Each structure stands twice: as C-alpha cells, then as structure tokens.
Amino acid sequence: MGLGKGLIVAGVALVVVGAAVMLASKLGLRLFQLPGDIVWRSKNGVIYIPVVTSVLLSVIFSMLLFVLRR
C-alpha cells in the first residue's frame, strides 16, 4: 500500500472512531474512563492519567497489527 492510500485509510479510521466517541458521549457512555485510571482533582484543576485505558489500547492495537501483518 502506498503512502497516499495509507493516509486515506488512517483518515477514514479516525473519522469512524471520532463518530463513535461522539455517539457514545451523547448516549451517556463514558469511553476511555475505565476503573484503574487515575484521576486527581484539586480546586485548581484535574489531572487524569489513563493507565488502564493505555494498556487496553496497546493490547488492541498490537492484536490488530498482528492480524494485519499475517
């Protein structure tokens, strides 16, 4: 696959993921806020560290790349 086709596929994938996230938020689902993610709130701001979300996304992308490279 050439660079152009790869960029088009990546763009379409981002649009699909963005639409899914927007739809989920309208339905009241909290995506990417899993148990185990660290949230620290103070009166000056919020710090969010997505530990479990990062591990889950890494596993999903690793499995996807494994399947695509076969």
Backbone as ProteinMPNN parsed JSONL, in Angstrom:
{"seq_chain_A": "MGLGKGLIVAGVALVVVGAAVMLASKLGLRLFQLPGDIVWRSKNGVIYIPVVTSVLLSVIFSMLLFVLRR", "coords_chain_A": {"N_chain_A": [[0.851, -1.169, 0.0], [0.571, 2.182, -0.842], [1.838, 5.39, 0.301], [-0.098, 7.409, 0.093], [-2.565, 5.984, -0.02], [-2.437, 4.772, 2.468], [-2.584, 6.989, 4.184], [-5.155, 7.872, 3.575], [-6.708, 5.696, 4.478], [-6.049, 5.788, 7.207], [-7.139, 8.284, 7.84], [-9.89, 7.868, 7.356], [-10.342, 5.912, 9.286], [-9.888, 7.414, 11.615], [-12.034, 9.215, 11.442], [-14.204, 7.464, 11.743], [-13.735, 6.466, 14.336], [-13.872, 8.871, 15.771], [-16.564, 9.582, 15.305], [-17.811, 7.463, 16.617], [-17.032, 7.933, 19.273], [-18.25, 10.421, 19.719], [-20.952, 9.687, 19.446], [-21.194, 7.863, 21.549], [-20.787, 9.556, 23.745], [-23.049, 11.155, 23.569], [-24.951, 9.287, 24.181], [-24.467, 8.915, 26.802], [-22.436, 7.248, 27.628], [-19.306, 6.613, 29.108], [-16.509, 6.633, 27.6], [-13.127, 5.58, 27.589], [-12.585, 6.048, 30.246], [-11.846, 4.144, 32.377], [-12.097, 1.796, 35.156], [-9.361, 1.978, 37.309], [-7.934, 3.877, 35.994], [-6.267, 6.874, 36.771], [-7.442, 9.63, 38.519], [-7.027, 12.822, 39.64], [-8.27, 15.329, 41.527], [-8.253, 18.744, 42.263], [-8.749, 21.986, 43.786], [-7.746, 23.683, 41.91], [-7.576, 22.391, 39.466], [-7.649, 19.441, 37.314], [-6.073, 16.305, 37.113], [-5.573, 13.742, 34.911], [-4.728, 10.459, 34.45], [-4.522, 8.002, 32.255], [-4.105, 4.981, 32.866], [-5.051, 2.208, 32.727], [-6.614, 2.397, 30.431], [-4.653, 3.008, 28.525], [-3.125, 0.642, 28.523], [-5.069, -1.193, 27.634], [-5.7, -0.157, 25.05], [-3.181, -0.487, 23.864], [-2.933, -3.286, 23.82], [-5.078, -3.926, 22.113], [-4.319, -2.601, 19.7], [-1.903, -3.923, 19.202], [-2.797, -6.549, 18.743], [-4.349, -6.08, 16.477], [-2.412, -5.189, 14.608], [-0.875, -7.519, 14.497], [-2.67, -9.269, 13.259], [-3.057, -7.96, 10.816], [-0.513, -8.073, 9.654], [-0.135, -10.719, 8.999]], "CA_chain_A": [[0.0, 0.0, 0.0], [1.346, 3.404, -0.921], [1.675, 6.372, 1.38], [-1.38, 8.091, -0.079], [-3.652, 5.099, 0.398], [-2.319, 4.593, 3.909], [-3.106, 8.195, 4.832], [-6.612, 7.885, 3.408], [-7.251, 4.691, 5.394], [-5.904, 6.317, 8.567], [-8.113, 9.366, 7.987], [-11.226, 7.277, 7.474], [-10.4, 5.255, 10.593], [-10.043, 8.464, 12.629], [-13.399, 9.736, 11.355], [-15.091, 6.453, 12.324], [-13.517, 6.461, 15.79], [-14.415, 10.132, 16.281], [-18.025, 9.498, 15.298], [-18.21, 6.533, 17.678], [-16.843, 8.611, 20.565], [-19.304, 11.435, 19.839], [-22.216, 8.988, 19.663], [-21.176, 7.298, 22.9], [-20.963, 10.627, 24.729], [-24.452, 11.575, 23.525], [-25.731, 8.243, 24.837], [-24.129, 8.907, 28.218], [-21.372, 6.284, 27.928], [-18.018, 7.253, 29.388], [-15.418, 5.893, 26.995], [-11.761, 5.934, 27.98], [-12.507, 6.34, 31.675], [-12.013, 2.816, 32.944], [-11.614, 1.623, 36.522], [-7.909, 1.825, 37.311], [-7.37, 5.137, 35.529], [-6.029, 7.742, 37.924], [-7.986, 10.983, 38.406], [-6.734, 13.597, 40.836], [-8.951, 16.625, 41.431], [-7.991, 19.754, 43.293], [-9.545, 23.174, 43.487], [-7.129, 24.402, 40.801], [-7.618, 21.657, 38.212], [-7.812, 17.994, 37.318], [-5.035, 15.539, 36.434], [-6.122, 12.454, 34.504], [-3.679, 9.565, 33.952], [-5.271, 6.824, 31.787], [-3.229, 3.809, 32.937], [-5.72, 1.008, 32.219], [-7.011, 2.686, 29.054], [-3.454, 2.893, 27.693], [-2.786, -0.782, 28.397], [-6.089, -1.812, 26.804], [-5.484, 0.272, 23.667], [-1.952, -1.114, 23.393], [-3.237, -4.687, 23.506], [-5.944, -3.952, 20.928], [-3.536, -2.246, 18.514], [-0.938, -4.996, 18.958], [-3.518, -7.659, 18.121], [-4.739, -5.64, 15.133], [-1.219, -5.219, 13.752], [-0.518, -8.91, 14.318], [-3.589, -9.849, 12.273], [-2.828, -7.314, 9.519], [0.789, -8.452, 9.103], [-0.143, -12.131, 8.597]], "C_chain_A": [[0.896, 1.23, 0.0], [1.037, 4.348, 0.226], [0.324, 7.063, 1.296], [-2.554, 7.259, 0.392], [-3.624, 4.881, 1.906], [-2.864, 5.786, 4.674], [-4.626, 8.284, 4.716], [-7.269, 6.894, 4.361], [-7.17, 5.184, 6.833], [-6.91, 7.434, 8.821], [-9.53, 8.848, 8.158], [-11.387, 6.6, 8.833], [-10.582, 6.286, 11.704], [-11.453, 9.051, 12.626], [-14.38, 8.758, 12.007], [-14.959, 6.433, 13.845], [-14.08, 7.738, 16.408], [-15.932, 10.12, 16.342], [-18.52, 8.564, 16.392], [-18.086, 7.175, 19.059], [-17.928, 9.66, 20.776], [-20.655, 10.79, 20.121], [-22.29, 8.425, 21.076], [-21.391, 8.379, 23.951], [-22.401, 11.143, 24.73], [-25.372, 10.556, 24.197], [-25.421, 8.126, 26.323], [-23.073, 7.893, 28.608], [-20.055, 7.028, 28.133], [-16.898, 6.377, 28.836], [-14.09, 6.43, 27.516], [-11.678, 6.466, 29.402], [-12.802, 5.033, 32.409], [-11.6, 2.785, 34.407], [-10.113, 1.33, 36.488], [-7.206, 3.041, 36.735], [-7.299, 6.09, 36.726], [-6.57, 9.138, 37.634], [-7.719, 11.692, 39.723], [-7.327, 14.989, 40.656], [-8.522, 17.518, 42.589], [-8.818, 20.987, 42.952], [-8.981, 23.968, 42.317], [-7.193, 23.66, 39.471], [-7.766, 20.16, 38.418], [-6.644, 17.382, 36.562], [-5.604, 14.159, 36.174], [-5.002, 11.63, 33.883], [-4.356, 8.25, 33.563], [-4.421, 5.557, 31.727], [-3.881, 2.595, 32.275], [-6.155, 1.211, 30.768], [-5.816, 2.543, 28.115], [-3.06, 1.439, 27.481], [-3.778, -1.472, 27.469], [-5.919, -1.432, 25.335], [-4.225, -0.343, 23.081], [-2.188, -2.561, 23.003], [-4.083, -4.784, 22.238], [-5.151, -3.646, 19.663], [-2.49, -3.304, 18.191], [-1.605, -6.186, 18.284], [-3.929, -7.314, 16.691], [-3.559, -5.683, 14.175], [-0.751, -6.649, 13.508], [-1.378, -9.562, 13.232], [-3.313, -9.264, 10.884], [-1.498, -7.731, 8.881], [0.845, -9.906, 8.655], [-0.46, -12.281, 7.159]], "O_chain_A": [[1.864, 1.304, 0.757], [0.111, 4.135, 1.008], [-0.327, 7.28, 2.318], [-3.43, 7.746, 1.107], [-4.673, 4.812, 2.547], [-3.53, 5.62, 5.697], [-5.301, 8.719, 5.649], [-8.28, 7.215, 4.986], [-8.119, 5.016, 7.598], [-7.475, 7.518, 9.912], [-10.281, 9.334, 9.004], [-12.442, 6.701, 9.459], [-11.349, 6.056, 12.639], [-12.005, 9.349, 13.685], [-15.281, 9.173, 12.736], [-15.963, 6.388, 14.557], [-14.705, 7.684, 17.467], [-16.523, 10.591, 17.314], [-19.537, 8.839, 17.028], [-18.946, 6.977, 19.917], [-18.468, 9.785, 21.875], [-21.421, 11.29, 20.946], [-23.334, 8.503, 21.724], [-22.092, 8.156, 24.938], [-22.918, 11.528, 25.779], [-26.432, 10.907, 24.716], [-26.041, 7.328, 27.027], [-22.83, 7.687, 29.798], [-19.744, 7.967, 27.401], [-16.4, 5.487, 29.524], [-13.971, 7.611, 27.842], [-10.788, 7.254, 29.719], [-13.875, 4.854, 32.984], [-10.842, 3.644, 34.857], [-9.664, 0.501, 35.696], [-6.01, 3.226, 36.957], [-8.183, 6.093, 37.582], [-6.209, 9.756, 36.633], [-8.128, 11.227, 40.788], [-6.939, 15.733, 39.754], [-8.445, 17.084, 43.739], [-9.509, 21.013, 41.934], [-9.665, 24.84, 41.781], [-6.888, 24.251, 38.435], [-7.977, 19.679, 39.531], [-6.262, 17.87, 35.498], [-6.063, 13.483, 37.094], [-4.393, 12.052, 32.9], [-4.725, 7.465, 34.436], [-4.056, 5.111, 30.639], [-3.308, 2.018, 31.351], [-6.069, 0.284, 29.963], [-5.96, 2.008, 27.015], [-2.698, 1.05, 26.37], [-3.376, -2.254, 26.607], [-5.987, -2.299, 24.464], [-4.209, -0.689, 21.9], [-1.697, -3.016, 21.969], [-3.826, -5.632, 21.384], [-5.289, -4.348, 18.662], [-2.218, -3.558, 17.017], [-1.043, -6.77, 17.358], [-3.863, -8.16, 15.8], [-3.692, -6.163, 13.05], [-0.276, -6.96, 12.416], [-0.875, -10.311, 12.394], [-3.333, -9.989, 9.889], [-1.392, -7.734, 7.655], [1.801, -10.292, 7.983], [-0.509, -13.402, 6.652]]}, "name": "protein", "num_of_chains": 1, "seq": "MGLGKGLIVAGVALVVVGAAVMLASKLGLRLFQLPGDIVWRSKNGVIYIPVVTSVLLSVIFSMLLFVLRR"}
